[in-house]
Amino acid sequence: MNRSDPAQAYPEESLFYPGWRVVLVCQLGVLSGVATIFFTIFTLFIKPWQHDFGWSREQISQSFSLAAISVAICSPFMGRLFDRFEPRRLITGMMVAFGLGLASLAGLTPHLGRLCLTTVFIGIAGTGTYQLGYARIVASWFERRLGTALSVVVADQAWARSSFRRWCSIPSPSMDGGTLI
């Protein structure tokens, strides 16, 4: 065992093993990706968009479906990209694109097509922010504790989703005193 290499200085079972820091960073990445952010907060926009643009709940929900379908269609292609290229670079680029897609929601117009195109873009970019890339990174650090490490990466996602709901159930001044959701 080469003691000068920090990854080999401690076994995977040790909390000092550098792979556990990688797990925590990947966990933060998953918490800021499409599954936690977009798929959780999308429902917060339904009432304001109905009010501001006159879209029906069905029309808004169809645009959400387009994002989900985009993730499903792009996932196998993204998996191949993660196999061919450095996952950290792909995730970084997709996280930037995902953020730009979310930011572009602020500039929506009453044209429903723009919402649909934006949600497709968010779904495509969000594919690179999904758990797949982070699993690829974590797998390169672990052998015996891979299952444990991967479960830690995604463990807080359910908590974060429920917390977003609780945090966002605040009174909305634009909706006659009702809540956002």
N, C-alpha and C positions, 0 to 999 in steps of 0.2 A: 504494500500500500504506500503510495507516494504522499507523505504528510504535507508537502508544499502545496498540493492541490486542495483547496478548501472543500471541494465537492467530495473528496475521498477522505478528508480528515475526520468526518463524522459519518456514522451509518444513517441510513434513511429513517430509522426509528428515532433518532435523536432530533430534538427540536432545533438544534444548532445546525442541522444539515441545510445547506444553502437552497436546496430544492423547495423547502417550505416557504422561503421568502418568495420564490417564483410562484408558488401556489397562491399566496396572498395577493400578489400583483395581478395574477390571472383572475382571481375572484373579483377584484375591483373592476377589471375589464368586463367581465360578464355582467356585473351590476350596472354598468353604464352602456350596455349594448341594446340591441333591438328588442330582445325578449323581455328585458326588465323595463326599459324606458318606454319605447313606442307601444308595444302591445299592452302595457299596463295603463298608460295615460291617454291613449286614444279616445277612450270613452268620455274623458273630461271635455273633449271638444264637441261632442255631439250637440248638446243644447246651445252653446254659443254659435255654432255654425248654422244650426236651424234658424236661430234668431237673426243672425247677421246676413246670411246668404239665401235663406228661404229653402234650403235643401231639406228633403225628407230624411227621416232616420234610416230608411231603406237605402237611399242613395249614399249616405255617409258610410253605412255599414258595408256596402258593396266596395267602396274604395279601401276599406280596411281589409276586406277579403283579397283584393288585388295585392296588397302588401304581403299578406300571409302566403298567397300562391306564389309570389315572386321569390320568397324565401325558399319555399319547397322546390321550385324549379331550379333555382341557382345553387342549392346546397351541394349536389353532386359535382358540379363544375368547380365550386369553391374548394371542395375536398381535394380535387386534383391539383388545384393551384397551391394548396397548402403542402401537398406532397412534393411539388416541383420547386417551390420558392420558399424563402425564409418566412415563416408565419408571422414573426413580429413586424416585418415590413408590410405585409399584406394587411394585417390587422390595423396598423397605424393608418394606412391609406384609406381603408374602408371606414375606420372610425371618423376620420375627417369628412369623408363623403356623407356618412350617416348624419353627422352633426350639421353639415350644410343642408341636407335634406330636411332635417327638423327645423332649422332656422328658416328655411324657405316657406314653411307653413305660415309664418307671420305675414307673408305677402300674398296670401290667397286672394283671389277675386271671385265674383259670383259665378265664374265659369267652372262647372263641375269637372270638366275635362282636366283642368289644371290640378285639382285635388287628386284625381285618379293618377295622373302622370307623376305627381309628387310622391304618392304612396307607393307606386311601383318602384320609383328611384330609391326610396327609403328601404323598401324590401330587398332590393338588389344589394345596396350598400350594407344593409343590416346583416346580410348573410355572412359577411366577413367579421361581424362583431358577435356572432353567435358562439356557443360553447365549443364548436368544432375546432377552431384555430387554437383556442386555449388548451384544449385536450391534447392537441398535437405538441404544444410546447411542454406541458407537464409530463407527457409520456417520455420525453427525452431526458427527464431528470430522475425518473423512478422506475424500479423494477418490482421489488417486493411489496411496496406500499402504494402502487399506482391506483388501485381502487379507492383507498382512503384519500389520497391526494385529489383525485377527480371529484370525489363526493364533497370535499371541502370547497373546491372551486365553485360548485353550484349550490352549496347548502344555503347560503343566504338569499338566494333568488326568491324563494317563496316568501320569506320574511319581508324582503324589500317590496315585493308586489303588494302585500297586504298593508305595509306601512304607507306606501304611496297613496293607497285608497283612503286610509285614515287621515293622513296629512292634507289631502286635497278635498276632503269633505268639509270645507269651510264655507261660510256664507259668501255668496257671490253678489257684489253690488249691481252687476248688470242683469241679473236674473230675478229681480224683484225680491231679494232677500232669501232666495232658495240657495241650495248648495250647488256646487259645480257638477256633481254626479247624482 
